[in-house]
Amino acid sequence: MEGPIVDLIVQLIAGALGGTAAGAALKDLSMGKAGDAISGAVGGGIVGQILAAVLTGAGAPDAGAAAGLDLGALIQNVVGGGVGGAIVTAIVGAIRNAMMKS
C-alpha cells in the first residue's frame, strides 16, 4: 500500500512545481503562485497516474517494490507529474483568460 501513496505524493509535488514553473514562464497564463501550484498538483496527479498505468500496465507486478526503491519509477513519477502539472496549468490559464475576455 505504501508504493501507490508515495507515487501519488511525488506526482502531486512534481505537478505543483511544474505548474508553478509554467506560470512563471507563461506570465499571461498565470493564475498567481497558489493557483498555478494547485492546478499543477491536480494535473500532476492525474497525468502521473495515467502515465503510470499506461507504462507499467494495470496488472503488472512492481519489480522495484522488493528492492525498496525503484529509480526508474521515481523518475517516471517526477517527469510525468511535472509535465502534467505544467500542461494542465497552461490549459486552465488559457480557459480562464478566454472566459475573462467574453
C-alpha positions in Angstrom: 0.0 0.0 0.0 2.9 2.3 0.5 4.0 2.3 -3.1 0.9 3.9 -4.7 0.6 6.5 -2.0 4.3 7.5 -2.3 4.0 7.6 -6.1 0.9 9.9 -5.8 2.7 12.2 -3.3 5.7 12.5 -5.6 3.4 13.2 -8.6 1.5 15.9 -6.7 4.7 17.7 -5.6 6.2 17.5 -9.1 3.0 18.7 -10.6 2.9 21.7 -8.2 6.5 22.5 -9.2 5.7 22.1 -12.9 2.6 24.3 -12.6 4.5 27.0 -10.8 7.3 26.9 -13.4 4.7 27.1 -16.2 3.0 30.0 -14.5 6.4 31.8 -14.2 7.4 31.1 -17.8 3.9 31.9 -19.3 3.1 35.1 -17.4 -0.1 35.7 -19.5 -1.5 32.3 -18.4 -0.5 32.5 -14.8 -3.2 32.4 -12.1 -0.9 33.5 -9.3 1.5 31.3 -7.4 -1.2 29.5 -5.4 -3.5 28.9 -8.4 -0.6 27.7 -10.5 0.6 25.3 -7.8 -3.0 23.9 -7.2 -3.8 23.4 -10.8 -0.3 21.9 -11.3 -0.8 19.5 -8.4 -4.1 18.3 -9.8 -2.7 17.9 -13.3 0.4 16.2 -12.0 -1.7 13.7 -10.0 -4.0 12.9 -12.9 -1.4 12.7 -15.7 1.1 10.9 -13.5 -1.5 8.2 -12.6 -2.5 7.8 -16.3 1.2 7.6 -17.3 2.0 5.1 -14.6 -1.0 2.9 -15.7 0.0 3.1 -19.4 3.7 2.4 -18.9 3.6 -0.3 -16.2 0.3 -1.9 -17.1 -2.5 -2.2 -14.6 -1.8 -5.8 -13.5 2.0 -5.9 -13.8 3.8 -6.6 -10.6 6.1 -3.9 -9.3 9.6 -5.3 -9.6 11.1 -2.4 -7.7 8.9 -2.9 -4.6 11.1 -5.8 -3.4 14.3 -3.7 -3.8 12.8 -0.8 -1.8 13.5 2.0 -4.3 12.9 1.9 -8.0 14.8 4.8 -9.5 13.0 4.4 -12.9 9.6 4.6 -11.3 10.7 7.7 -9.3 11.9 9.4 -12.4 8.7 8.5 -14.2 6.6 10.0 -11.4 8.7 13.2 -11.3 8.6 13.7 -15.1 5.0 12.7 -15.5 3.8 14.8 -12.6 5.9 17.9 -13.6 4.9 17.8 -17.3 1.3 17.1 -16.4 1.2 19.9 -14.0 2.7 22.4 -16.5 0.2 21.3 -19.2 -2.9 21.5 -17.0 -1.8 24.9 -15.6 -1.4 26.3 -19.1 -4.8 24.8 -20.2 -6.6 26.2 -17.2 -4.9 29.6 -17.6 -5.9 29.8 -21.2 -9.5 28.9 -20.4 -9.6 31.4 -17.6 -8.2 34.1 -19.9 -10.8 33.2 -22.6 -13.6 33.4 -20.1 -12.4 36.8 -18.8 -12.4 38.3 -22.3 -16.0 37.4 -23.0 
